[in-house]
Amino acid sequence: MSTVVSIDQPVGHDSDALLAAIVDSSSDAIVGKTLNSIITTWNPAAQQMFGYTAEEAIGQSILMLVPENRYSEETEIIERIRRGERVETFETIRRRKDGVLIPVSLTISPIRNSKGEIVGASKIARDISATKESERRIRLLMREVNHRVKNQFAVILAMIRESGKRSASVEEFEERIRDRIMALSRSHDLLVNAEWSGASLFELVQEQLVPFGHEAQIALSGPLLTVKPNAVQCLGMAFHELATNSAKYGALSSDVGHVSVAWKIVTNAEGQKEFSVSWEETSVPVEAERTNGAKHIGFGSVVLQRVTPETLSGSASTDRRPGYLRWTLNAPVCEVVLSSFAEEHEHGVAEIKD
């Protein structure tokens, strides 16, 4: 709530002191001016907001606070004050002493002398920079959410189409779609918690592997990296497909296998920084792997060999043999990792090992 100050009748000494105390202690800038727009009073909050001391401001034109393209506002304000009107709160822009423009809300009331004549105006100004920044962030976040949701719809439609082609029954189709949508949801939750700024790669891998259990058989190793929102989605899908395959045919289908997920930033032959991640697992070969797993081209293979590397402008390779699987992805670091985290890695960041 803005403080409203107006003088419309004579006041005694105690009232004068009380009013002065209220003005001086207000967190809003309270400025008095004549009908010629000359500043007559200037409280401490005005100095804090606009950067001018009372000595610098009093006697100067209020236009020193008004951007040139908004001079007409002051003309209209003075005309309304002369008519005895109170200018209701409105938002505008004002200039600080250092030249910085700040958004403010203003409320302006006539000042009357003891005869009831209008002799000036009292201006209440509040800095709304924080409010405007909050509104800007909300709009930006909503646009990002809208963009990501549309991407999610496209991914889900692709899942439905491809899973439908490769499912032997309605039950199998339902199970595959449910599991894949839940994997997308886990990646989505990480992004929401970080306001869509990215997600920890370590947390991303963990979240996708938790549903499959066998934590003691899994090792994660790599620098602390935050990956971009787009990379969170496609890498999350890749880790889910790898873990699903492992739970059916590989290391996570028994208590004797081992999975190692490792990532790093490397310099390629052209001297460019690349993000590299590998999934390597060893297990006791099972009959299903010998007969089906090695040759079957399913939605998971499409994700690992085409969708993920193409989305990240990179390349992927798979080395699959009975009892062994290694999937490797290489992509430009700028497509995967937030720039600040890539720079930190170059100066040495501790690795995480599970």
N, C-alpha and C positions, 0 to 999 in steps of 0.2 A: 504494500500500500504506500503510495506517495504521500509525503507530508504536504499539506495545503496551507499556505500562509497568505493572508490578506489583511490589510489595515483599513477598516472602514469607519472607525470612530476614534475620538481621543482616548488615550490610555494613560494611566497613572505611572508613577515611577516603578512600583513593584511589577506592574503588568509589562512595562518596557523591559525590565530585567528578565522576567520570565520568558518573554518572546525571544529576546536575544539569546538566552540559554538554549531554547528549543532549536533556534536556527543554527547556532554554533555546533550543537551536538548531533544534528541531523546527518544521516548517512547519505542523503540526497543533496545534490548541489542546489543551493537556493540563491538566486541572483535577483537583485532589484535593478530596474532601469527606468530612465525617463521616457517620455513620449517621443523623444528624439533618438531613442535607442542607445543612450549613454549609460554605462554601468554605474550604479550608485552604491550597491552593497554586494558583498562577495564572501560567502561563508567558507570555513575550512574544507568542507566536502567539495566545493567548487574548485578550490586550489588543487586538491588531490585528483579530481577528475580531469581538469583541463590543463594543469601544469603552471598556471599563472598565480603569483601571489596576489593578495588583495591590493598591495601598492601598485602592482603592474596592471591590474585589471580596472580598478575604479577610475573613472574619468575617461575610459576608452569606449569606443563603439562596440556594441554587442556583435557587430558584424565580423569582428576578429575571430569569432568562434564559428561563423557560418561559411560553408563552402560557397564559392562564387555562384555556382549553378543553383543555389538555394536562397539567394538574396530575396527573391520574391516572397518567400515564406515570412521573412521579417516584416516586409511591407504589409502583408495581409494581417499579420498578428497585431501590428500597431493600429491598423484601421479598426479592427474588431475591439481592441482595448479602448480606443477612443469612444466607441459606441457603448462601452460599459459591459461588453460581453466577456465571459470567461471562456478561454480556449481549452476545450476538453483535451484530455491526454491523447497525444498522437506520437507516432514514431518517426524519427528523422535521423539525419547525420550531422554531427558537429565536428569541428577541428580542434585538436589539442595544440598546445604551444609548440610541440615538436613536429607538428604537421600531420600527425597520424589522425585519420578519420575514424570516429567511433560512433556506433549506433546508440541513440539515446531515446528515451521517452520523455516528452515535455508536457507540462501542465502550466498554463499561464493565466493569471488572474489580475484584474485591475487593482491598483493601489489608489486609495482616496485620502485626501487630507481631511482636516477637522471640519471643513465646510462641505464635505461630501463630493468635492471635485476630483475628477480623475487626474492624477499627476504622474502616474507611471504604471509599471507592471511588475509583478512578482513571478519569477520563472522557477519552476521546480524541475530539475533535470535528473534523470536516473540512467546510469550506464547499463545498457542491456546487451553488452558484448557477449557475456556468457550465455545468455538466453538464445541469442542469434546463433552462436556457435553450436549450441545443443540442437537447435532446430536444423541447422545445416547437416550435422552428423546424422540426425534421424532421417532426413531426406536421402542422404547418401546411403545409409544402411538399408533403407527401404528399396532403393533402386538396386542395390547389390543383392538383396534377398530376392527381389523379383527376377533378376537375371539368373541367379542360382536355381531358383525354383523351376524356371523354364528349362534350364539345363537338366535338372533332375527329372522332369517330365520326359524329356527326350531320351535320357538314359533308361528310364523305366520302360518306355515304349520299345526301345531296342532290346531290352531284357526279355520282355514278353514275346516279342517276335522271334528272337533267336532261341529262347528256351522252349517255345512252342514247337519249333522245328525239331528239337533234339530230345523231347520228352516222350517216353514210351506210354505214359498214362496221365490221366488228369491229376492223380495224386502226386506223381513225380513232378509234374509241371507246377502244381501248387507249392510243393515243398521248395523247389528251386527258386521260384519267384519270391516267396516269403523270406528265405535266407538272404537273397541278394538285396532285397529292399531293406532288410534289417542292417545289412552291412553299410548300405548307403546312409542309413539313419545314424549309425555310429560316427561316420565321418562328418555328417551334418551337425551332430551335437558338438563335436570338437570346434567346428567353425563358429557356431552360435556362441559358445562359451568365450571365444576370443573375438567376438564382434566381427566376424568374417575377415579378420586380418591375416589369418593363416593358422597353422597348428604345428605342434611339436611332432617331428617325425617319429621319435621314440614312442610318444603316446598314441600316434596313429597306428603303428604296428601292433602295439600292445592291445589296443581296442579291438582290432580285427582278429587277433589270435585268442583273446580271452574265451570266446564261446567254445573253443575246441579243446580247452584243457591242456593237460600234459606240459604244464609250465616248466617242470624240471628238465624237459628235453629240448627246450628252446633257449637259444642264446642270441642276444641283440648286441650289436657293437657299432659304434659310429660317433661322430662329433655331434654336439648339440646343435640341431638345425631346426629352423621354423620354415615350413614349406608353404607355398602360395595356395590360396583357396582352390584354384583349378587343379593343382597337383594333388591336393588332399583327396579330392574326389576320385581321380583316376588311379592314384597309388592305393587308396583304400580298396577299390575294386580288385586291383591286382593281388594284393595281399590276401583278400578274402578268397579269391579263386585258387590261389596257391595253397592256402590252408585247407580249403574244402577238398582239393585233390589229395593233399597229404593225409587227411583224415580218412579218406576212402581207400587209397592205395599205398600211401607212403609212411613216413616216419611217425605221424600222429595217429596211425591206425593200430599201433601196438605200444608197448612200454619199452621197446628196445631201440627205437629210432632216435635220430637227432636232427634238429633244424637249426641252422645258423643264418641270421639275417644281418648283413653288414653293409654299411654305406660310407662313402667318403667323397671328398672333392678332389679331383685330379686335374692335371694339365695334359691335354691331348697332344697329338703330333703337330697340330697347327698352333700350339701355344695357347689354346683357349681353355678356360676353366670348364670342367664338366662335373656333373653330379653322377655318381655311379652307385648303384645298389645291387646287391645279389642275394638271392635266396638259394641256400644249398642244404640239401637234406640227404641223409643216408638211412637206409632201412633194410629190413629183411624182405626180399621180393615176395609178393603174394601172387596167387594164381590170377586174380582179377587184373593185376597190373600187366602180367605177361600176355594175357589174351585180349584185354580191352584198353587198359589205360594208356599204353604206349602209342596206339594207333588212332584212338578216338579223337576226332576234332570237334570239340564242343564249344560252348559259349566262353568258357574259361580260356581256351586257347586263343580265341578271337581277342579277348581282353588283353592277354599277355603279349601276343605277337603283333597286334595291330592297333587296338584302341589306345592303350596306355602309351606306347612309344610315339605314335603319331600325334596324340594330343600334346605331348611334351616336346615335340620336334626332335625326338631322339631315335634310338634303335635298341632292339632287344634280341637276345639269343637264348636258346634253350638247349641244354645238354641233358638228354634223358636216356637212362639205361636202367635195367632191372636193379632195384635197390639204390638208385642214385638219381638225383634231379638237381640241376643248377639252372636257375633263371637269372639273367643279368640284364640290367637296363642302364644305358648311358644317355644322358640328355644335357643340353646346355644348362649351366647352373642358373642362368637368368630365367629359365622357364620353370624352375622347380623351387629354388630357394630365395627367400627374401634377401635383398642385397646386403642389408646390414649384417645378417648372420653369415653370409658368405665372406664378408670382409673380416669378421671376427675369427672365422675359422683359419684364415691365413696367418693370424697372429697366435694361433695355438689355442684350441679349446679342448678341455678334458673329454675323454671318451666315456660313454656309458656302456657298461657290460651287465647283462642280466644273468 
